[in-house]
C-alpha cells in the first residue's frame, strides 16, 4: 500500500470511484482511493438507481448526465455490465403550483441534455 499520494480520494462509493476514474482519465497517475470496507459498501448500495436528472440545477443535471455517460464507458471498456439501468421518472403535478414548478425545470433539463417532456391528461 502506498504511504504517500498527490491525491487521496476518501470513500469508494459512486462519487469517489467516479472522481478517481476522472482523475486517471485526465492523466493523474499519483492518486489513491481509501475505502473502509469494499467499493460501494456505504450509501451507494441502497441508493442505486437514484440518478435524478429532473432538477432545478443545470450543474447537477449536467453532472448526472456525465455520470451516466461514464458508466456506459466503463461498461464498454470492461465488456460487462456494472449494473446501471437507465430508467425514467414520472412526476405528477396535483396542483397548479406544482405544474408551474415542473415547467420551470423544463428549460434546465433541455439545456443540460436531459430528455424530458410534459404530459397533460389530454
N, C-alpha and C positions, 0 to 999 in steps of 0.2 A: 504494500500500500504506500502511496505517495505521502510524504510528510509536508510537502510544500506545493502550492499551485498558484498560478496567477489569478485564476477564477475558481471560486468554490460555490457550487450550487447546492443549497440545502433543501432536501426533500425531493423524492423521486416519484412524485405524482405526475399528472399530465402536464402541469405547468413547468415543474422542474425538469422533467425529461425533455419537454419541448424547448426550453431555454438552452439546455446542454446541446441538443440537436442543432438549434440555430447557431450557437456559438461555433460548433465544429464545422458546420456547413459554410461559415464565413471565415474560416481559416484559423480559429483559435485552437491551438494544439496543447495548451497548458491549462486544462480545465478538469475538474473532478466533481463528481456528484456524490453527496453523502446522504444515505438513506438509513433510517434506524432499523428497518427490517427488510422488506422486499419492495421492489418497484410497485407503485400504485396501491400500497397497503394502507395508506391513510384515507383521506376523504375521497380520493378519486374512485375507488371501487364502488362506493354507494351513490356516487353522483353520475355514474355512467349514463351517457345519452343526453346530458343536460347542457348541450351546446346551444344555448338560446341565442338565436340570431335576430330576433324581433325585439329590439331595444331602442331606446331613445338616443343612445350614444353612438355616433358614427365610428369612433375609435374602437369601441367594444365590438361593434358589428364587423368591422374590418378584421379585428384580431380573431374573432370566431371563424370567419371565412378563411383566414390564413391557417388557422389550426386545422380545419377540415382539409385544406389543400395539403398540409404537411402529413397528416395521417394517410392520405391517399398516396403520397410519395413514398412514405415508409413502407406501406403495403406493397407498392410496385417494386421497390428495391429488394424487399425480403421475399417476395413471391408468395406471401401468405397474408391472411387477414390478421390485423391487430385488434379486431373487434369493433371497429367503427361501423355504425349503422346510420346512414343518412335518412333521417325521418323529418317530417314536418311538424307543424304545430297548428292547432286551431284555437283561436281565442274568440269568445262570444261576448259581444257588447250588449249588455242588457239595459243600458241607459244611454241617452244621447251624449252625456259627458264621456262615457267610455268609448263610444263610436268616434267622437271627436279626437280622443286620445289616440286611437288606432290610426286615424287618418294622419295625425301628426308624425307617426312612426314611418309612414309610407315613403316619404322623401328621403329619410335617412337610410332606410333599407335599400332603396333604389341606388343611392349614391355609393353605398358600401358593396353593391353587387349581390345583395341578398334577395333571392326570388320571393316576392310577396304579392298578394292580391287581396282585395277587399270583396267580400260577398254579401249580398243582401238576400232577404227571403225571396225576392223576385228572381 
